[in-house]
Amino acid sequence: MEPLTVLVTGAGALLGQGVLRCLRMSRRQLRILTADPDYLAPGHWLGDGAFIIPMAESADYISRVEEIIAREKVSILFIGTDVELKKLSVEQSRLREKYAVRVVVSPLSVIEIADDKWLTAQFLKNEGFPYPLSAQASDEESVKHLLAKTRFPLFAKPRVGARSKGVEIVRNQEELAEVCAFHKNYVLQELLPEAQGEYTVGCLVTENRCRSVVVLRRDLRDGNTCRAYSDLSGRFESQMARVAERLGVEGPCNFQFRLRDGEPVIFEINARFSGTTPLRAIFGFNEVDALLDHYLDNKMIPSAQLKEGAVFKIWSDIFIDQKQLDKLKTTGQRVGERLAMSPL
């Protein structure tokens, strides 16, 4: 029996590489292909073949991805960058009908809410969930109302952004005036307390039912998780499941929250896998593998059973021969044996 062919985009991103790591842990016999605009993307060497594709905003991005799906008979496609989500969400039904490929992505409406910090807060508020008090920097009255409800410092961040880029702490009226004057596309929010920790949550949703919820407490460095601890209390799972279902997620979704008066307040939604997806696999629940089983074999997604402890993220290095790099750069593809990866 031939192995199933899986395509993972974003081989140069931590997200795409995390999905690839989970696939390498899979019990299944898989043929793993990668795609990225950069021939130097490290994830290209975590699979069995690699393809150079245009940037997501390019006019020929979809046609190139479609070409790979058709030629390589791809069964399932995992998206490894935020910028590809909208385009592939729009195309997913057509691609599935034409090539019988499952593109793992939520509806466009979900992605639009998750991408925009203001829309995220409004969604949570309108649906009756705890939300971070927020104001648009371009709305003077909204900013006044925010200051009437909370106090400095405030959190300022782009409405659309990722990995803490452009995030600022606003400590006084002078800094606030500067943000409002020069960052019209920013949202201002209450600075949620971190004394009780910050949490990251992985949810898997199919047919509008949240099948699994995995909660990790985490420590951050430069906006990314550097340590994660399994939270086995179960106290947050039902609420996270309700949020995912009300949002309309299909497939994976990630929530990040802090506690306010003991209550979880979501401040970030990612309508995709997250950088902590491979950490959850190390704790004992491989979300990528669970979705493979469900989408390809119609198996039920099991409840997560986690090990108690901590996961520490470390750098890892691989060596690639220059001839192999040159060949990928010149031909735009690599098809061959999977590299043997050393543990360190």
N, C-alpha and C positions, 0 to 999 in steps of 0.2 A: 504494500500500500504506500503510495507516494505521500510525503509529508505535506501538510497544509502550508500554503504560502501566505505569509504575513508581511505587510508593508508598514514601516514606521517612518513618518516624516520627522523633520527637526532633529536630524542626527547630530547637529552641532549644539543643541540646547540641552540643558540639564534635564528638562522634562522629557524630551525624546530619549535621551540616554537612560533615564530612569525606567521608561517603558521597556527599552531593550534589555536592561538588566533583569526585569521581571520575566520577560520572555525566555531569557537564558536559564531562569530557574524553573521554567514550566516542565510539567511531567509529559507534555505532548511532544510528538515528533514534529518539529516545525522547520520550515525553510524561511529564514528571516531576511527580509530585504530592507534597506535603508534608503532614505532620500533626503537631500539637503542641497542648497545652492553652493556650498563650499566644499571643495574636494578635500580640504584639510579637517573637516568635521570629525571629531574623534569617534562618534558613534558609528561611522561607516565601517569600522573594524570590529564591531560587536555582533555583526550578522554574517550571512552567507553571501551577500551581494550588496552592491551599493550603486546608487544612481544620482547624478547631478541634475537638479531641477531648477527652474527659475524661481526668483523671489515671489512670495505670495501675491504681491501687488502687480506682478507682471501679467500682461494680457494672455500670454501663452502658458501660464502656470497650470491651469486646469487641464489643458490639452496634453501637457507633458505627463502629468500624474495619470490621466486617463490612458495614455499610451502604455505606461508601465503596468497598470492594472490589467489591461487587455493582453499584452504580450506575455506577462509573467503569470497570468491566471491567479491573481491575488484573491484570496477568500475574505480577508478582513484587513481594514486599514485603521491604524492608530495614529492620531494627530499629535505631533510633538512640539508645536509652538502655538501661542495664542493667535498670531496673525493669520493662521490658516483656517481657523475655526469657522468663521462666517462663510468663506467661499465654499468650503466643503459641506457645510450644513445646507446651503442652498442647492448643492448638486447631489446630495446623498441619495435622494429617491431615484433620480435619473440613473445614477451609476449603479444602484442596486438592481434596477429593472433591466438595464442593458448588460451588466456583467456579473450579476449575482454576487456582488461584493458588498459586505457590510462595512459601512463607514461609521466608526464609533464616534458619534457627535450628537449633541443636543439640538433641539429646534433653535432657529435663529433668534426667536424672542427671548429665550433663556440666555443665550450668549450676550445679547445686547444689554440685558439687565446686569449680568455678571461683570461685563467689561467696564461699566460706568459706575463709579463709587456713589454718585448722587442717586442714580436709579436704584442701586442696591439698597441704600438707606430708605428710599421711598417705598420700595417693594415691601421691605420688612415692616415698616410703619403701617402701610395700608392693609397688610395681612394680619396685623395684630401681634407680631413678634417683637421682642426687644430690639431696639435699633439705636445706633449712635446718633445723638443729636447733631444735626448737620445744617449747613447753609452753603449756598453757592457764593463764591467770592465776588461774582458780578452783581449780586442782588443785595443792595445796601440794607434794605429793610429786613431781609432774611438774616443778615449778619447781626443786626441789632437784636433781633429776637433770640438768636443763639446766645449772645452774650448775656441776655436777661435770664437765661435758663442755666447757664454754666459759667465757668470762669477760666481765666488763663491758667496754664498754657493750653493752646488749641493745637490740633493736628491739621496741617495743610498738605494736600496732595492733589495731583492731577486727577480730574474726573476719570480719565482713561489712562492707565499706566500699570506697570508691573515691577516686581523686584525692588520696591521702595525707591524707585527713581523719582527724583524731584520732591521727595517728602521733606517737609520742614516742620519744626516746632515753633509755634508763634507764642511768644512770651509776654507781649505787651501791645499797647495800642499802636506804637510806632511800627513794630514789625507787622502788625495786622494791616495797617494802612499800606505798607509796601507790597504785601501779598495781593491785596485787593486791587492795587493800581497796576501791577505788572503781570498778574497771573489770573486773568479773567476765566480761564478754563479750570480753575481749581475748586475744590470743595473743602470747606472748613468743618471740622468735627471736634466734639469733645474728646479730650485725651483720656481714653479708657485706662483705668488703673492696671498695672502689671504685677502688683504685689502678690496676687493669687495665681499668677502664671498666664501664659498664652497657650492656646490650644489650636491644633489643626485636625480637621475631621475629613475622612474619606467616606463618601457615600456611593453606593451603586444602586441605580434605579432602573427598573425595566417595567414597561406597561403601567407606568405611573405608580408603581409600588416600590418603596425603598426596601431593598432586600438585605442590605448590610450597612452598618455604621461602625467605623473604627475611629476612636478618639485617642489622640496622642497629645500630651503636654510637651512643649518644646522650648528650647533655648535658641536664640537667634544670633547670627553673626553676619553683618552686612546684608540684612534682609532675608537671609536664607537659614534654614534649620541646620544647626550644627550638632545638637543633641536632641534626642526624643525619648520620651518615657511613656510606657503603656499606661493608659488610664482604664482600669478594670472596674471602676465604680458603677458604671451603667447609668449615672445620673443625668447625662446629657443626650443619650441616644435617641429617645423618643422625640424630643424637640427638634433635633437635627433632621430626623426622618421626615417630620411634618413639613419643615421648611423645604426640603428637597422635593417633596411631592407637590406642594403648593406652587413651587417655582416651575414645575413641568419638566424637570430634568429627564433625559434619557441617557443611560450609561453612567459614566463617572462624574462626580462633582466634589469639589473641595470647599469647605468652610473654614474660616479662621475667626476665632473669637477670644475675647477676654471676659472676665467676670466683673459685673457691676452689682454690688449688694448681693453677691452670691448667684446672680443670674447670668447666663451666657448671652453676650451681646455680639452678634456677628458683625464684623466690619469689612470682611472681604469674602467674595464668592468667586470661585474659578470653575467655569463650566467645562471641566476637563479633569484628567488625572493631575496630580500635583507632584512637586519635588519630593514629597514624603511618601509617595506611592511605593518605591522600593524599600523604604524603611518599614512600612506596614507588612511587606512581604517577609522581611527579616524577622519581624515579630511573630509571623506565622500565618498571615492572610495575604495571599497574592491576588490582588484585585484584577490584574490583567488576565491571569489564568482563569479566574472565576468567570469573567466575561467571555473568554474564549469558549469555555464549557457551555455557557448559557446560549450564546448566539449561534454556535456551530453545532451543538448537540442537544440543545433545549434542556440542559440540566438546570436544576434549581440552584440559585446562588446560596451557599450555606451561610449561616451565622458565623461571624469571625470568632475564632478561639485563639487568643493571644497569649504569648509568653510574657511573664512579668519581668520587667527589667528596663534597660536603657540601650539605645543604639547611638553610637558615636560615628559621625561622618568623617571620613578621611579621604585624602587625595590618593589616586591610584594612577600608575603610569603604564603605557604600552609603547613598544618599539615597532615602527613600521619602516620597512625597507624603502629607500628612496625610489627604486624602480617601480614599486607598487604604487607609490604616491604619484609618480609621473604618469603612469598608465591611466590611473583614475582621472587625473587632470586632463589628459589628452583625449581619452575616449568617452569620458562622461559616465562610465559605468565600470563596475567590478563584479564579476561572477566567479566564485571559486570557493575554496574550502574556508570554513570558519576558523578564525584564529584561536589557538589555545591561550586562555587568559590565566596568568599567574595570580594568586590571591593577593599579592602585595606588589 
